[in-house]
Amino acid sequence: MPRIPLSLLALALALAAPLPAQEPPAAPAPADALPQSTYFDAVEVSVVNVEVYVTDKQGRRIKGLTKDDFELFQDDRPMRITNFYAVDEGRVVGPEMPAELAPVEVPAPLAPPVEIEPAIPEDQRLHLVVYVDNFNIRPFNRNRTFRSLREFLTTKLRPGDRVMLVSYDRSLHVRRQFSSDPLVVAAALFELEKMSAYGLHADAERRDALNEVDDARDSMYAVTRVRQYADSVMNDLTFSLRALKEMVDVLAGLPGRKAILYVSDGLPLIAGEDVFYAVEQKFKDRSTALLESRSFDASRRFQELAFQANANRVTFYTLDAAGLRTPTSISAAERDPLASGIVDSVHFANIQQPLRMLAESTGGRAIVNMNDPGPALGGIAEDFQTYYSLGYTPGQEGSGRYHKINVKLKGKARGLEVRHREGYRDKPVHTRLGDGVRSALFFGAAHNPMGITIRTDEQVRRDDGNYVVNVAVQIPIGSLVLIPEGDRHVARARLFVGAMDDQGDTSEVQEVQVPIAIPEAEVEMARKQHYSYTLPLIMRRGPHKLAVGLRDDFAANSSFALHYFSVGRR
């Protein structure tokens, strides 16, 4: 997993004195030669897409709705729905076309027509991360759940869906990169079954704390001991949430729908809440244990994770691998089996509540208290294949604010159940491009509609052992929007650059302006050529992966490219 900031020398862009660009015959003029009077300005028009799932009271999917059946609100203000997709079992049956663009009836052909299934647009393609939390799961529960997961992956997903497998074992590990072949990911689950799972250690630590409470004769001692236990639980929870946030972060730059299927035995909303409750039960009015437990409340951290997921169009689906839970403390060996059973019930509710909250806040589903999760996983597959996508233009431009979203049904559809994510963050352009660069580095894949290429040229060793590497970014001029300005045509482009070494360390993403001006008489020739912009980067010796994002500000288009190379090794 990328760690930021990086121990690699922080990808220093020598912007103060860039090397001269290799210009095409139609030579762009330097920025200071451009006329100062420009009357064209680009207006960023971004579309926010919201996936909406509609069911009846029995949970059955409702199909056949149109844009007119929905109302969409941002921060309680009604918004006009500009884009509408209806996807039915993986087939796009929308968007609705305006009347003037509706197809004209033609005579039936002599041969039967071949039905062509409309392709899912890139902005609607699914990226699914199966996230196995080995640190917060018991091996028996995990391996039993994997049987249902393998069936889900091999029979419920559709061609074109991209699936990735990661595990958390005190740190994130990518077990399988995104693949359109779910069999590859399903097979990798067999490998995970052989690995350790740490949930049994948590059980032992909890049992020791409960035994000490049971033996305690003084409420102050009991509370002190439980505080120590809760500190340990909170520390583990902090690292677990940090890993989930990192996963959400690197997904941010991917296009399309993104979902995390989180598999664990639960996470505590309040660290040690059940053990504090055990102290309260034993010492009654002589204890302040429940009040003490409030200082270990992690609900705000889970809310922040849900906000971050919504901001990045990531939906959480959560699966409690423990299945149907029953109190294990009720036995003849217990001094007060009824009280022990109540403590277990508090524990179960405490570790399941975050699973429900993450799913509900992001428009997903939580699978809890099910020994056989297969049918519920089938319901998740229905989410992936049958839904409505509502798009709207928010109006503001990159304010960075988080906005609440609410979707309602009207007319004949009123009264049906609606699920969707609760909000989104209006990210500035430079943040979105930085997300795209980081995602390209992490996943090793880049969406490059503008066809930019990267070449590494001269490498010069410095006295400190690092190298100045000249990186040439080749930009097809024909892919840029050129605006007339005086006797020239100008483009407004920006490059966003990031690097990752072979240890997974990443640089901060750097931004550089690339103003291009071409004499009017040479524009047509230049459109068939490339403009080469050279960046001198300071990098250390070893293998590297470089990602470059290009932003055409006039067209509001973006493109990303990857380049693999070694520094100091020829």
C-alpha positions in Angstrom: 0.0 0.0 0.0 1.4 3.4 -0.8 2.7 5.4 2.1 2.7 9.2 1.9 4.9 11.1 2.3 7.5 9.0 0.7 10.9 7.9 1.8 11.8 8.1 -1.9 13.2 11.6 -2.5 9.9 13.5 -2.9 9.8 13.6 -6.7 11.2 17.1 -6.9 10.0 18.9 -10.1 12.6 21.5 -11.1 9.9 23.9 -12.2 12.1 27.0 -11.7 14.3 26.0 -14.6 12.6 23.4 -16.8 14.6 21.9 -19.6 13.6 23.2 -23.1 10.8 21.3 -24.7 11.3 19.5 -28.0 9.0 21.5 -30.1 7.1 20.2 -33.2 7.6 22.1 -36.5 4.6 24.2 -35.4 6.5 25.6 -32.5 4.5 26.8 -29.5 5.4 30.2 -28.3 6.6 30.7 -24.8 4.0 31.8 -22.2 5.3 35.3 -21.9 4.9 35.9 -25.6 1.2 35.3 -25.5 -1.1 38.3 -26.0 -2.4 39.6 -22.6 -6.0 40.1 -23.8 -7.9 36.8 -23.7 -11.7 36.8 -23.7 -12.3 33.0 -23.5 -12.7 31.2 -20.2 -13.5 27.6 -19.6 -16.4 26.8 -17.4 -16.2 23.5 -15.5 -19.4 21.5 -15.9 -19.1 18.4 -13.6 -21.9 15.8 -13.3 -22.6 14.1 -10.0 -23.9 10.5 -10.5 -26.0 8.9 -7.8 -26.9 5.2 -8.0 -30.4 4.5 -6.7 -31.9 1.2 -5.8 -35.7 0.9 -5.6 -37.6 -2.0 -4.0 -41.0 -2.7 -2.7 -41.8 -3.5 1.0 -40.8 -7.1 0.4 -37.4 -6.2 -1.1 -38.3 -7.0 -4.7 -36.7 -4.9 -7.4 -38.8 -2.2 -9.1 -38.1 -1.8 -12.8 -39.4 0.4 -15.5 -39.2 3.7 -13.7 -38.3 6.8 -15.7 -36.6 10.1 -14.9 -40.0 11.7 -14.1 -40.5 9.3 -11.2 -37.6 10.8 -9.3 -36.9 14.0 -7.4 -33.3 14.8 -6.4 -32.2 17.3 -3.7 -28.8 18.6 -2.8 -28.7 20.2 0.7 -32.5 20.3 0.6 -32.5 22.2 -2.7 -34.2 20.5 -5.8 -31.8 19.8 -8.6 -32.6 19.1 -12.2 -31.8 15.5 -13.3 -29.7 15.9 -16.5 -28.5 12.3 -17.0 -30.6 9.2 -16.5 -29.6 5.5 -16.9 -31.8 2.6 -16.1 -29.8 -0.6 -15.9 -31.8 -3.9 -15.8 -29.8 -7.1 -15.1 -26.7 -5.5 -16.5 -28.3 -4.1 -19.7 -28.6 -0.4 -20.2 -32.3 0.3 -21.0 -31.8 4.0 -20.7 -30.8 6.8 -21.1 -34.0 8.3 -22.2 -33.5 10.2 -25.5 -35.2 13.6 -26.2 -38.0 13.3 -28.7 -36.1 15.0 -31.5 -33.4 12.3 -31.2 -35.7 9.3 -31.0 -35.1 6.6 -33.6 -37.2 6.8 -36.7 -39.2 3.7 -37.7 -37.8 1.9 -40.7 -39.2 -1.1 -42.6 -38.3 -4.4 -41.1 -35.2 -6.0 -42.6 -35.4 -9.2 -44.5 -33.2 -11.1 -42.1 -33.9 -11.2 -38.3 -32.0 -8.3 -36.7 -29.1 -9.2 -34.4 -29.8 -7.8 -30.9 -26.9 -5.7 -29.8 -26.8 -5.2 -26.1 -25.9 -1.6 -25.2 -22.5 -1.3 -23.8 -22.1 -0.1 -20.2 -20.4 3.3 -20.3 -17.0 3.6 -18.5 -18.7 5.9 -16.0 -21.1 3.0 -15.1 -18.6 0.1 -15.0 -18.2 -1.7 -11.7 -15.0 -1.9 -9.7 -15.5 -4.3 -6.8 -12.9 -4.7 -4.0 -13.3 -7.9 -1.9 -11.7 -6.7 1.4 -11.0 -9.6 3.8 -10.1 -8.2 7.3 -7.9 -11.0 8.6 -7.1 -9.0 11.7 -10.8 -8.8 12.8 -12.0 -12.3 11.9 -11.8 -15.9 13.2 -10.4 -18.4 10.7 -13.4 -20.8 11.0 -15.9 -18.0 10.2 -13.7 -16.7 7.4 -13.3 -20.1 5.7 -17.0 -20.9 6.0 -17.9 -17.6 4.5 -15.5 -18.1 1.6 -17.6 -20.9 0.2 -20.5 -18.5 -0.4 -18.1 -15.8 -1.6 -16.7 -18.1 -4.3 -20.1 -18.9 -5.5 -21.0 -15.2 -5.6 -17.9 -14.3 -7.6 -18.2 -17.1 -10.1 -22.0 -17.0 -10.7 -23.4 -13.6 -9.8 -21.0 -11.1 -11.5 -21.3 -10.1 -15.1 -18.7 -9.8 -17.9 -17.0 -6.5 -17.7 -17.2 -6.3 -13.9 -13.7 -5.8 -12.4 -12.9 -7.5 -9.1 -9.9 -7.1 -6.8 -8.9 -9.0 -3.7 -7.2 -7.4 -0.7 -6.6 -8.5 2.8 -5.8 -6.6 6.0 -3.2 -8.5 8.1 -2.0 -5.5 10.3 -1.3 -3.9 7.0 -3.0 -3.9 3.5 -1.9 -6.6 1.0 -3.1 -6.8 -2.5 -3.8 -10.5 -3.2 -5.2 -10.0 -6.8 -5.2 -6.8 -8.8 -8.4 -5.8 -10.7 -9.4 -8.6 -13.1 -12.4 -9.1 -15.3 -12.1 -12.8 -14.7 -13.8 -13.5 -11.3 -12.4 -17.0 -11.3 -8.9 -15.6 -10.7 -10.1 -13.8 -7.5 -12.3 -16.8 -6.4 -9.3 -19.1 -6.7 -7.2 -16.7 -4.6 -9.6 -17.2 -1.6 -8.2 -20.7 -1.3 -4.8 -19.2 -0.6 -6.2 -16.9 2.0 -7.7 -19.8 3.8 -4.2 -21.1 4.7 -3.3 -17.8 6.3 -3.6 -16.8 10.0 -6.6 -14.8 11.2 -6.2 -12.8 14.4 -9.8 -12.8 15.7 -9.0 -15.6 18.3 -6.4 -13.3 19.9 -9.0 -10.7 20.4 -11.3 -13.3 22.0 -8.6 -14.3 24.5 -7.8 -10.7 25.4 -11.5 -10.0 26.0 -12.0 -13.1 28.0 -9.0 -12.2 30.3 -10.5 -8.7 30.8 -13.9 -10.1 31.7 -12.3 -12.6 34.1 -10.5 -9.8 35.9 -13.7 -7.8 36.2 -15.4 -10.9 37.7 -12.6 -11.4 40.2 -12.3 -7.7 41.1 -13.4 -6.6 44.6 -13.0 -2.8 43.9 -14.8 -0.9 41.2 -11.9 1.5 40.7 -9.5 -1.3 40.0 -12.0 -2.9 37.6 -12.4 0.4 35.7 -8.7 0.9 35.5 -8.2 -2.6 34.1 -11.0 -2.2 31.6 -9.5 1.2 30.5 -6.2 -0.6 29.7 -8.2 -3.2 27.7 -10.1 -0.5 25.8 -6.9 1.4 25.0 -5.6 -1.8 23.3 -8.8 -2.3 21.4 -8.9 1.4 20.3 -5.3 1.2 19.1 -6.1 -1.9 16.9 -9.3 -0.2 15.6 -7.3 3.0 14.6 -5.1 0.9 12.4 -8.0 -1.0 10.9 -9.8 2.2 10.0 -6.7 3.7 8.6 -6.3 0.8 6.2 -9.9 1.1 5.1 -9.5 4.9 4.5 -6.3 4.2 2.4 -8.3 1.7 0.3 -11.1 4.3 -0.2 -8.5 6.9 -1.1 -6.8 5.0 -3.9 -10.2 4.1 -5.4 -11.0 7.8 -5.7 -9.4 8.3 -9.1 -11.0 5.3 -10.8 -13.9 6.0 -13.1 -17.3 4.4 -12.7 -19.0 2.7 -9.8 -16.9 1.5 -6.9 -17.8 -0.9 -4.1 -16.0 -2.5 -1.2 -17.3 -5.8 0.1 -15.9 -5.8 3.6 -15.7 -9.2 5.3 -14.9 -9.4 9.0 -16.4 -10.4 12.3 -17.2 -6.8 13.1 -15.5 -3.7 14.4 -16.3 -2.0 17.8 -18.2 1.2 17.8 -17.2 1.8 21.4 -13.9 0.1 22.3 -14.5 -2.3 25.3 -18.2 -1.2 25.7 -19.3 -4.7 26.8 -16.5 -5.0 29.4 -17.4 -1.6 30.8 -21.0 -2.8 31.0 -19.8 -5.8 32.9 -18.3 -3.5 35.5 -21.5 -1.5 35.7 -23.5 -4.7 36.2 -21.3 -5.9 39.0 -20.9 -2.8 41.0 -24.2 -1.0 40.2 -24.3 2.5 41.6 -20.7 2.3 42.8 -19.3 2.5 39.3 -18.9 5.1 36.6 -17.9 2.5 34.0 -20.5 3.4 31.4 -19.6 7.1 31.6 -15.9 6.1 31.2 -16.7 4.1 28.1 -17.8 7.3 26.2 -14.2 8.3 25.9 -13.7 5.3 23.7 -16.5 6.1 21.3 -15.3 5.8 17.7 -18.6 6.7 16.0 -17.1 9.9 14.6 -14.3 8.0 12.9 -16.8 5.7 11.2 -18.8 8.7 10.1 -15.7 10.2 8.6 -15.0 7.0 6.7 -18.5 7.0 5.4 -18.2 10.7 4.3 -14.9 9.8 2.6 -16.5 6.9 0.8 -19.4 9.0 -0.4 -17.0 11.7 -1.6 -15.2 9.1 -3.8 -18.4 7.3 -5.0 -17.5 4.2 -3.1 -20.3 2.0 -1.7 -19.7 -0.2 1.3 -21.3 -3.7 1.5 -20.5 -5.3 4.8 -20.6 -9.0 5.7 -20.4 -10.3 9.3 -18.7 -13.6 8.8 -19.7 -14.8 12.3 -23.2 -15.4 11.1 -26.0 -15.9 13.7 -24.6 -14.9 17.0 -25.7 -16.4 20.3 -24.3 -15.6 23.8 -21.4 -17.9 24.6 -21.1 -16.8 28.2 -24.3 -18.5 29.3 -23.1 -21.8 30.9 -23.3 -23.6 34.2 -19.7 -22.5 34.9 -20.7 -18.9 35.1 -21.5 -17.4 38.5 -24.2 -15.2 36.9 -25.0 -16.7 33.4 -27.9 -14.2 32.8 -25.6 -11.2 33.4 -22.9 -12.8 31.2 -25.4 -13.3 28.4 -26.5 -9.7 28.5 -22.8 -8.6 28.3 -22.4 -10.8 25.2 -25.5 -9.2 23.7 -24.0 -5.7 24.3 -20.8 -6.9 22.6 -22.6 -8.2 19.5 -24.6 -5.1 19.0 -21.5 -3.0 19.5 -19.4 -4.7 16.8 -22.3 -5.0 14.3 -23.5 -1.4 14.4 -20.5 0.0 12.4 -21.2 -2.6 9.7 -24.8 -1.4 9.4 -23.8 2.3 9.5 -21.1 2.1 6.8 -23.5 0.3 4.5 -26.6 2.4 5.1 -24.7 5.7 4.8 -23.1 4.8 1.5 -26.2 3.2 -0.1 -25.0 -0.4 0.4 -26.2 -3.4 2.4 -25.1 -5.1 5.6 -25.2 -8.9 5.9 -25.5 -9.7 9.6 -26.9 -12.7 11.6 -26.9 -15.0 8.7 -25.1 -18.4 8.8 -25.6 -18.7 5.0 -24.9 -15.3 3.4 -25.5 -16.7 -0.1 -29.0 -15.3 -0.6 -28.0 -11.9 0.7 -24.9 -11.9 -1.5 -27.3 -12.5 -4.4 -29.1 -9.3 -3.3 -25.8 -7.4 -3.5 -25.3 -8.8 -7.1 -28.8 -7.4 -7.9 -27.5 -4.0 -6.8 -24.7 -4.3 -9.2 -26.9 -5.3 -12.1 -30.2 -3.5 -11.6 -30.3 0.1 -10.6 -31.0 3.7 -11.7 -28.3 6.2 -12.2 -29.3 9.9 -11.7 -26.9 12.6 -12.8 -27.0 16.3 -12.1 -24.8 19.4 -12.3 -24.4 20.9 -8.9 -23.7 24.4 -10.0 -20.7 25.2 -7.8 -17.2 24.7 -9.0 -14.7 22.7 -6.8 -15.6 24.3 -3.5 -14.4 21.2 -1.6 -17.5 21.1 0.5 -19.5 18.0 1.4 -23.1 18.1 0.2 -26.1 16.1 1.4 -28.0 14.2 -1.3 -31.6 13.0 -1.0 -33.6 11.2 -3.6 -37.4 10.8 -3.4 -40.0 9.1 -5.5 -43.2 10.8 -6.8 -46.4 9.9 -8.4 -47.2 6.2 -8.8 -43.7 5.3 -7.3 -44.3 7.1 -4.0 -44.2 4.6 -1.1 -41.5 2.4 -2.5 -38.1 1.9 -0.7 -35.2 3.9 -2.0 -31.4 3.5 -1.2 -28.6 5.7 -2.3 -25.4 7.3 -0.9 -26.1 10.2 1.5 -23.7 12.8 0.0 -20.7 13.7 -2.1 -17.7 16.1 -1.9 -17.3 18.8 -4.6 -13.6 18.2 -5.3 -11.5 20.9 -7.1 -10.0 19.8 -10.4 -6.5 19.5 -9.0 -7.7 17.1 -6.3 -9.5 15.0 -8.9 -6.4 14.8 -11.1 -4.3 14.0 -8.1 -6.7 11.1 -7.2 -6.4 9.9 -10.8 -2.6 9.8 -10.6 -2.6 7.9 -7.3 -5.1 5.4 -8.6 -3.1 4.8 -11.7 0.0 4.2 -9.6 -1.6 1.8 -7.2 -3.7 -0.2 -9.7 -1.2 -0.1 -12.6 -3.9 0.9 -15.0 -4.7 4.2 -16.6 -7.6 5.6 -18.7 -5.8 7.5 -21.6 -8.4 8.7 -24.2 -6.1 11.6 -25.2 -3.2 9.2 -26.1 -0.4 10.9 -24.1 2.9 8.9 -23.9 5.9 9.1 -21.5 9.6 8.7 -22.3 12.5 8.8 -19.9 15.7 10.2 -21.5 18.9 11.3 -19.9 19.8 10.3 -16.3 22.5 12.4 -14.5 23.9 11.2 -11.2 24.2 13.9 -8.5 26.7 14.2 -5.8 24.2 13.0 -3.2 23.7 9.7 -5.0 20.3 10.6 -6.5 19.6 11.2 -10.2 18.1 13.9 -12.3 15.9 12.1 -14.7 14.6 13.9 -17.8 11.0 12.7 -18.4 9.4 13.8 -21.7 5.6 13.8 -21.9 4.3 13.5 -25.5 1.0 15.4 -25.9 -1.0 14.9 -29.2 -1.8 18.5 -30.1 -4.9 17.2 -32.0 -6.4 16.0 -28.8 -6.3 19.5 -27.3 -8.8 22.3 -27.7 -7.1 25.3 -29.4 -8.6 28.7 -29.0 -7.9 31.7 -31.4 -6.1 34.5 -29.7 -4.7 37.2 -31.8 -2.5 35.7 -34.6 -2.1 32.4 -32.6 -4.1 29.5 -31.3 -3.5 28.6 -27.7 -4.2 25.6 -25.4 -4.4 25.6 -21.7 -3.0 22.3 -20.3 -1.7 21.1 -17.0 0.4 18.0 -16.1 0.1 16.1 -12.8 3.0 13.8 -11.9 3.5 11.2 -9.3 5.9 8.3 -8.8 6.0 5.0 -6.9 9.1 2.9 -6.1 9.3 -0.9 -5.8 8.5 -0.7 -2.1 5.1 0.9 -2.7 6.2 4.3 -1.5 4.7 7.2 -3.4 5.6 10.8 -4.0 3.3 13.7 -3.5 1.5 14.6 -6.8 3.1 17.7 -8.4 1.3 20.1 -10.8 2.9 22.0 -13.7 1.4 24.4 -16.2 2.0 23.7 -19.9 0.9 26.7 -21.9 1.0 26.1 -25.7 0.7 28.7 -28.4 0.8 28.0 -32.1 1.0 30.5 -35.0 -2.3 30.5 -36.9 -0.8 29.5 -40.2 0.7 26.4 -38.7 -2.3 25.1 -36.7 -3.5 22.4 -39.1 0.0 20.9 -39.4 0.5 21.0 -35.7 -2.8 19.1 -35.0 -1.1 16.0 -36.6 2.0 16.2 -34.3 3.0 15.9 -30.7 4.2 18.5 -28.3 7.0 17.2 -26.0 7.3 18.8 -22.6 10.3 17.7 -20.6 10.4 17.5 -16.8 13.6 17.1 -14.8 12.8 14.9 -11.8 15.1 14.1 -8.9 14.8 10.4 -8.1 16.7 7.8 -6.2 18.3 4.7 -7.7 16.0 1.7 -8.4 12.8 0.6 -10.2 10.0 3.2 -10.4 6.5 3.6 -11.8 5.6 7.1 -13.1 2.0 8.3 -13.6 1.2 11.5 -15.5 -2.2 13.1 -15.7 -3.0 15.6 -18.5 -5.7 18.2 -18.0 -7.1 20.2 -20.9 -8.7 23.1 -19.1 -10.5 24.5 -22.2 -12.2 21.1 -22.9 -12.4 20.0 -19.3 -10.9 16.6 -20.4 -8.4 14.5 -18.6 -6.1 11.6 -19.5 -3.6 9.4 -17.6 -0.6 7.4 -18.7 1.9 5.1 -16.9 5.6 4.5 -17.5 7.9 1.9 -15.9 11.6 2.4 -15.7 14.8 2.0 -13.6 16.9 4.8 -12.3 20.7 4.3 -12.3 20.6 0.9 -14.1 21.2 0.7 -17.8 
